[in-house]
Amino acid sequence: MDHATVWEKCLLIIRQSVDPQSYQTWFAPIRPVALNTNELTIQVPHRLFYEFLEEHYIDVLKRALNHALGTAGRLQYRIKPAKQEAAAFAVAAGNERGQRAPTPSNPFVIPGMTRPRIESNLDGKYTFANFIEGDCNSLARNAAKAVADNPSNTAFNPLVIHGPVGLGKTHLLKAVGNHITAKFPQKSVLYVTTDEFTNQLVTSIGNNSTNDLVNWYQNVDVLLVDDIQQLIKRKKTQDVFFNLFNVLRHNNKAIVMTCDRPIIELDIEERLRSRFQWGLTADLSAPALETRMAILASKASANEVHIAPPVMEFICYHIQNNIRQLEGVLNNLVLHSGVNNGKEIDLNLAKQVLKNFVTEINKEVTPEVIQRTVAEYYDLEVDKLSSSTRRRHVVMARQISMFLVKQFTDQSLKAIGRLFGGRDHSTVLYSIKTVRDLMETNDEIKKDLADLERKIRAGQGDGPGEL
Ligand SMILES: Nc1ncnc2c1ncn2[C@@H]1O[C@H](COP(=O)(O)OP(=O)(O)OP(=O)(O)O)[C@@H](O)[C@H]1O
């Protein structure tokens, strides 16, 4: 077998083990290079790939390689040389459309014009150091850091960070700018929102100076554009941005953008949308409870406030999908505790403040609360608990949920069976017994259950004893 065949076999296995977007992002760009005895050398486009693969997919890769070779194999990485990468990328992009990649002429440059000084439009508040990493944001965070470390030669051009409201898109965008400003002071960085760009354009059209505007933007080394969903329905802004984008990218200037939805769902001109997909798009999703707690702890410490962990857990249990809201709660707590002569931030104060942010603070532990807590703890979709899946970790999570529903609610075995996809009462009984036995013999399960019980109580607003 040669290296290409081995890698093809690996890809078949990898495709079954990872979701399609991860496959496309992390595995499709890999090229097999050589096979020496049982050592396969693969070429990755960027150092970040190697680090990310090693951190997240090493087991998948090992399994696939061993399977493809029929014996234990070794993997060697090679990082694609930067120049070759830019050239190869342009050719690939052209080939995809059956033509050469566009090499835009530069109609706006005024020869001999001196390079103006550009103010970045950034403050130093948002950095990588104060951005908390979790599974929900690690791809976006690492890609942003890779661009910030090497803006003149990034494989991710453009980088598009997308995700729902308040999950850190602007934070990451500005962190890129702040990092580059500190590390490469000679580079001109510009942060702009799409609305600001449109306003500038409207003004320039009014006084006949659109060329000057675009010309000025071309002096930027790193362009950070927030909220590109605001391009929708703005035909003229799309046109001008299209030209600017081409020129900047052609001149190897880094472009990072944020969007509230995946690019594929962005209703803009196709030529622009396809260019936005040339680099990397990385999403931000809602952080898990632990990540929310780490974020809250970091913001509290930046505000020099102490909040006891059970109170933090209570707050983070209720604020699930928006970090800006979490900050709002913290600001209110600080305000209230200050107003009340340095009153300690305890569970009662947290409950009082939270009422302004969430409509309902759970008073009662319901089976749904338990299922949601267990699913989040084991990083599963809630539906899986009532599905017919027999995968081991799902079965375990399902049995633990049944056990907890029995413990916290007055549901009968039959009713519990119904809640978990119509299972019969003997299955529920068996599950409860299995969990009880495991608690005696398996320390990990014992700890999981203690954690889960604490989380469920925190959700109930019935904080632990010391409060
Ligand atoms: N992982 C994180 N670590 C630390 N702070 C975070 C994190 N995620 C979000 N935040 C904070 O949450 C707040 C909201 O983030 P940001 O403004 O970047 O959200 P956004 O995704 O751009 O939202 P919008 O779509 O409304 O513009 C910011 O103050 C930011 O510092």
The ligand as an SDF file (V2000), in Angstrom:
LIG
                    3D

 31 33  0  0  0  0  0  0  0  0999 V2000
  -15.4460   33.0210   26.7390 N   0  0  0  0  0  0  0  0  0  0  0  0
  -15.5720   34.2400   27.2880 C   0  0  0  0  0  0  0  0  0  0  0  0
  -14.6900   34.6510   28.2320 N   0  0  0  0  0  0  0  0  0  0  0  0
  -14.8300   35.8690   28.7970 C   0  0  0  0  0  0  0  0  0  0  0  0
  -15.7950   36.7600   28.4780 N   0  0  0  0  0  0  0  0  0  0  0  0
  -16.6850   36.3920   27.5410 C   0  0  0  0  0  0  0  0  0  0  0  0
  -16.6170   35.1300   26.9010 C   0  0  0  0  0  0  0  0  0  0  0  0
  -17.6360   35.0380   26.0190 N   0  0  0  0  0  0  0  0  0  0  0  0
  -18.2880   36.1930   26.1020 C   0  0  0  0  0  0  0  0  0  0  0  0
  -17.7350   37.0150   27.0100 N   0  0  0  0  0  0  0  0  0  0  0  0
  -18.1760   38.3690   27.4080 C   0  0  0  0  0  0  0  0  0  0  0  0
  -19.5550   38.4870   27.1160 O   0  0  0  0  0  0  0  0  0  0  0  0
  -19.8510   39.7980   26.6870 C   0  0  0  0  0  0  0  0  0  0  0  0
  -20.5780   39.7060   25.3580 C   0  0  0  0  0  0  0  0  0  0  0  0
  -19.6310   39.2850   24.3840 O   0  0  0  0  0  0  0  0  0  0  0  0
  -19.5740   39.9240   22.9270 P   0  0  0  0  0  0  0  0  0  0  0  0
  -19.9730   41.3670   22.9550 O   0  0  0  0  0  0  0  0  0  0  0  0
  -18.2480   39.6080   22.3620 O   0  0  0  0  0  0  0  0  0  0  0  0
  -20.7270   39.0550   22.2520 O   0  0  0  0  0  0  0  0  0  0  0  0
  -21.1570   38.9570   20.7420 P   0  0  0  0  0  0  0  0  0  0  0  0
  -21.1520   37.5150   20.4190 O   0  0  0  0  0  0  0  0  0  0  0  0
  -20.3280   39.8660   19.9030 O   0  0  0  0  0  0  0  0  0  0  0  0
  -22.6490   39.4730   20.8190 O   0  0  0  0  0  0  0  0  0  0  0  0
  -23.5260   40.2900   19.7680 P   0  0  0  0  0  0  0  0  0  0  0  0
  -23.9790   39.3060   18.7510 O   0  0  0  0  0  0  0  0  0  0  0  0
  -24.6450   40.8150   20.5840 O   0  0  0  0  0  0  0  0  0  0  0  0
  -22.6720   41.3770   19.1980 O   0  0  0  0  0  0  0  0  0  0  0  0
  -18.5360   40.5470   26.5780 C   0  0  0  0  0  0  0  0  0  0  0  0
  -18.3840   41.4130   27.6700 O   0  0  0  0  0  0  0  0  0  0  0  0
  -17.4830   39.4660   26.6250 C   0  0  0  0  0  0  0  0  0  0  0  0
  -16.3140   39.9020   27.2870 O   0  0  0  0  0  0  0  0  0  0  0  0
  1  2  1  0
  2  3  1  0
  2  7  2  0
  3  4  2  0
  4  5  1  0
  5  6  2  0
  6  7  1  0
  6 10  1  0
  7  8  1  0
  8  9  2  0
  9 10  1  0
 10 11  1  0
 11 12  1  0
 11 30  1  0
 12 13  1  0
 13 14  1  0
 13 28  1  0
 14 15  1  0
 15 16  1  0
 16 17  2  0
 16 18  1  0
 16 19  1  0
 19 20  1  0
 20 21  2  0
 20 22  1  0
 20 23  1  0
 23 24  1  0
 24 25  2  0
 24 26  1  0
 24 27  1  0
 28 29  1  0
 28 30  1  0
 30 31  1  0
M  END
$$$$
